[in-house]
Every structure is written in structure tokens, then in C-alpha cells.
Amino acid sequence: MSDPELRIGLFGRGRLAAAIVEAAQSAGTPLAWQVGRDEVPGGPADVAIDASVAGAVEAHLDWALATGTDLVIGTTGWSMPGLGARVGGRIGVLSASNFSLAVALMARLATVLGRFAALDPARDPYLFEHHHRLKADAPSGTAKTLAAALLAGCPRKTEWTLGPAEPHQLSVGVLRAGAEFGTHTVGLDAPAEVVELTHRARSRAPFAEGALGAARWLRGRKGCFTMDDLAREVLDPLFNFGGTP
Ligand SMILES: NC(=O)c1ccc[n+]([C@@H]2O[C@H](COP(=O)([O-])OP(=O)(O)OC[C@H]3O[C@@H](n4cnc5c(N)ncnc54)[C@H](OP(=O)(O)O)[C@@H]3O)[C@@H](O)[C@H]2O)c1
């Protein structure tokens, strides 16, 4: 969707940032500025997108608060206790480990899968992810989001762990090899059957286009949001099986 009125700034000059630049050009939404390490934003923006490194996110949030600029955080591997209180109602902040709407759908289905596993202890849920060999964090932010969604549906599983798991843990598998953009599988292994749901990105385009969509959605909103807030409008009607529109 073209929106020449929206001024977008971009933190980062890596792979995701390059895909966002390309998507912005295709959408007719030129970037106001793009900065890398040790560079300073060159002017105002309505929304800034962070596609950098975990260690830089806090400084970018401080910049956004100081300048009153809404901030979309796509960078993963960071945590900031008290983020909501820090942001207050001063600006809008949307953080997303994955900007794909299909992954937001998968998170909801992961909760349903968890609920199905909760009905029978013999149904053992699991999660697996594969990314390119240069990805810094493991498991991926998306894997953590999907794990949280699955755990929310299955009370006997209280946390995730890498590799071998205790009965109360969800086993998560991680592979780092090659050039894979990102594959995530949530599954359920039962004695006589297996259910698996896989999302595979064919390029960074869904993340880049999703980041621009998130920037458009966030503009003018105040407070902290996630992709789920954005996706709710589209996804909620898909889970209505009651026959009423
Ligand atoms: N939300 C999503 O949908 C999604 C999708 C894909 C990736 N991601 C996440 O996005 C982040 C970036 O991924 P990537 O593959 O693009 O990584 P990348 O190729 O390593 O790019 C990171 C870039 O950030 C730069 N940088 C470092 N410090 C900075 C600073 N203080 N200010 C601005 N830029 C700085 C790095 O510069 P130097 O090279 O000089 O260090 C590098 O150009 C990762 O956390 C990744 O997990 C999210």
C-alpha cells in the first residue's frame, strides 16, 4: 500500500533493513533516513523501525521517547523489564519477533495445539526452528513467541527448554545452518499419530512488508503493542465457527 505522507526512519543496515528499504521503494513510501552503527538520524520521522542489534534497542527507544517518534521494534534477542511504564502514553511502540501475519496466525494455532495436547498427557508438544548460520540469537524470537503461545494452551508445560525436556518442559530444537530465512514448526507427537504445522519464509519480504504495515498501523497510537494487536482484526473472524458472521 502506498503512503507517501508517512515518513519512516530505519535503524540498521543489515539484511532485514535492506529488505525494508526494497519494500519501501516498491510501496512508494520513501525512507526519511537510514542509520547504522555510530550514525545519528538526520531528521524527523513519523515512525522509526528498529532492524539492528539487541544491544542497540534501548538507545533507540530513548531516542524515540526524546523525539516523540513512534517506534516499531523488529530486532530480537532483547528484553526490557518495565517497558510499558517507561513508554507510558507518550509514544507508540510495537515490538514483534516476526512481522508475518501468517506467523501471527500460527501463534494462535499453537495455543489451540497446546489445548489439544492438554487433553491427553500422551500428546507431547514440541517446537523446532531453522535459521541461516549467521543468526545471532537462539532460539529465535519467533520460536519464543510460538513457545509462549503453545504453553498458554497446555498448563502441564510451564516452560520451554533447548533439547531434552523434563515432563513440565516444552522441548525446543534449534538448527543454524546455510541461508535459511526462517522455518518454524510446532508439533505434537502422540503414540499413534503426529500433527505438525510449519511456516517457512521464502525471503525476507514478508518481514519487510509486515514491518511497513506495522509502521502504518502504529502511527498516532500511544502505548505498547505487539503483532497480535495488529493481527486481531484480521485473524479473530477466522476463529468464529458459530455460524454468525
Ligand atoms: N521481526 C521480524 O520479522 C524479523 C525478521 C528478520 C530478522 N529480525 C531480527 O532483526 C534483527 C536484524 O536482523 P538482520 O538479519 O538484518 O541482522 P544483520 O544483518 O546482522 O544486521 C544488523 C545491523 O544492525 C547494525 N547495527 C549495529 N549496531 C547498530 C546501532 N547502534 N544502530 C543501528 N544499527 C546498528 C549492524 O551494523 P554492523 O554490521 O556495523 O554491526 C548491522 O548492519 C535481528 O535481531 C533479527 O533477529 C526480525
The ligand as an SDF file (V2000), in Angstrom:
LIG
                    3D

 48 52  0  0  0  0  0  0  0  0999 V2000
   10.6850   -9.0830   13.3280 N   0  0  0  0  0  0  0  0  0  0  0  0
   10.9710   -9.7740   12.2170 C   0  0  0  0  0  0  0  0  0  0  0  0
   10.0700  -10.1440   11.4190 O   0  0  0  0  0  0  0  0  0  0  0  0
   12.4180  -10.0970   11.9160 C   0  0  0  0  0  0  0  0  0  0  0  0
   12.7760  -10.7150   10.7130 C   0  0  0  0  0  0  0  0  0  0  0  0
   14.1440  -10.9430   10.4510 C   0  0  0  0  0  0  0  0  0  0  0  0
   15.1000  -10.5600   11.3950 C   0  0  0  0  0  0  0  0  0  0  0  0
   14.7070   -9.9960   12.5690 N   0  0  0  0  0  0  0  0  0  0  0  0
   15.6750   -9.5170   13.5630 C   0  0  0  0  0  0  0  0  0  0  0  0
   16.1440   -8.2470   13.1190 O   0  0  0  0  0  0  0  0  0  0  0  0
   17.4750   -8.0410   13.5950 C   0  0  0  0  0  0  0  0  0  0  0  0
   18.3740   -7.7060   12.4070 C   0  0  0  0  0  0  0  0  0  0  0  0
   18.4910   -8.8530   11.6110 O   0  0  0  0  0  0  0  0  0  0  0  0
   19.4560   -8.8610   10.3480 P   0  0  0  0  0  0  0  0  0  0  0  0
   19.3770  -10.2210    9.7620 O   0  0  0  0  0  0  0  0  0  0  0  0
   19.1930   -7.6630    9.4960 O   0  0  0  0  0  0  0  0  0  0  0  0
   20.8870   -8.6970   11.0940 O   0  0  0  0  0  0  0  0  0  0  0  0
   22.2250   -8.0960   10.4800 P   0  0  0  0  0  0  0  0  0  0  0  0
   22.2670   -8.3760    9.0110 O   0  0  0  0  0  0  0  0  0  0  0  0
   23.3280   -8.5790   11.3430 O   0  0  0  0  0  0  0  0  0  0  0  0
   22.0430   -6.5220   10.6520 O   0  0  0  0  0  0  0  0  0  0  0  0
   22.1490   -5.8160   11.8640 C   0  0  0  0  0  0  0  0  0  0  0  0
   22.6090   -4.4250   11.5080 C   0  0  0  0  0  0  0  0  0  0  0  0
   22.4860   -3.5610   12.6330 O   0  0  0  0  0  0  0  0  0  0  0  0
   23.6340   -2.7220   12.6130 C   0  0  0  0  0  0  0  0  0  0  0  0
   23.8550   -2.0650   13.8990 N   0  0  0  0  0  0  0  0  0  0  0  0
   24.6530   -2.4530   14.9240 C   0  0  0  0  0  0  0  0  0  0  0  0
   24.5770   -1.5380   15.9260 N   0  0  0  0  0  0  0  0  0  0  0  0
   23.7240   -0.5810   15.4960 C   0  0  0  0  0  0  0  0  0  0  0  0
   23.2570    0.6290   16.0620 C   0  0  0  0  0  0  0  0  0  0  0  0
   23.6420    1.0170   17.2840 N   0  0  0  0  0  0  0  0  0  0  0  0
   22.3750    1.3680   15.3600 N   0  0  0  0  0  0  0  0  0  0  0  0
   21.9570    0.9770   14.1360 C   0  0  0  0  0  0  0  0  0  0  0  0
   22.4030   -0.1460   13.5290 N   0  0  0  0  0  0  0  0  0  0  0  0
   23.2620   -0.9120   14.2060 C   0  0  0  0  0  0  0  0  0  0  0  0
   24.7430   -3.6520   12.2110 C   0  0  0  0  0  0  0  0  0  0  0  0
   25.8740   -2.9130   11.8240 O   0  0  0  0  0  0  0  0  0  0  0  0
   27.3570   -3.5760   11.9940 P   0  0  0  0  0  0  0  0  0  0  0  0
   27.4180   -4.6030   10.9010 O   0  0  0  0  0  0  0  0  0  0  0  0
   28.2520   -2.4140   11.8260 O   0  0  0  0  0  0  0  0  0  0  0  0
   27.4020   -4.1820   13.3640 O   0  0  0  0  0  0  0  0  0  0  0  0
   24.0590   -4.3670   11.0420 C   0  0  0  0  0  0  0  0  0  0  0  0
   24.1100   -3.6150    9.8600 O   0  0  0  0  0  0  0  0  0  0  0  0
   17.8670   -9.3380   14.3310 C   0  0  0  0  0  0  0  0  0  0  0  0
   17.6150   -9.1500   15.7060 O   0  0  0  0  0  0  0  0  0  0  0  0
   16.8990  -10.3600   13.7520 C   0  0  0  0  0  0  0  0  0  0  0  0
   16.6580  -11.4430   14.6300 O   0  0  0  0  0  0  0  0  0  0  0  0
   13.3910   -9.7520   12.8400 C   0  0  0  0  0  0  0  0  0  0  0  0
  1  2  1  0
  2  3  2  0
  2  4  1  0
  4  5  1  0
  4 48  2  0
  5  6  2  0
  6  7  1  0
  7  8  2  0
  8  9  1  0
  8 48  1  0
  9 10  1  0
  9 46  1  0
 10 11  1  0
 11 12  1  0
 11 44  1  0
 12 13  1  0
 13 14  1  0
 14 15  2  0
 14 16  1  0
 14 17  1  0
 17 18  1  0
 18 19  2  0
 18 20  1  0
 18 21  1  0
 21 22  1  0
 22 23  1  0
 23 24  1  0
 23 42  1  0
 24 25  1  0
 25 26  1  0
 25 36  1  0
 26 27  1  0
 26 35  1  0
 27 28  2  0
 28 29  1  0
 29 30  1  0
 29 35  2  0
 30 31  1  0
 30 32  2  0
 32 33  1  0
 33 34  2  0
 34 35  1  0
 36 37  1  0
 36 42  1  0
 37 38  1  0
 38 39  2  0
 38 40  1  0
 38 41  1  0
 42 43  1  0
 44 45  1  0
 44 46  1  0
 46 47  1  0
M  CHG  2   8   1  16  -1
M  END
$$$$
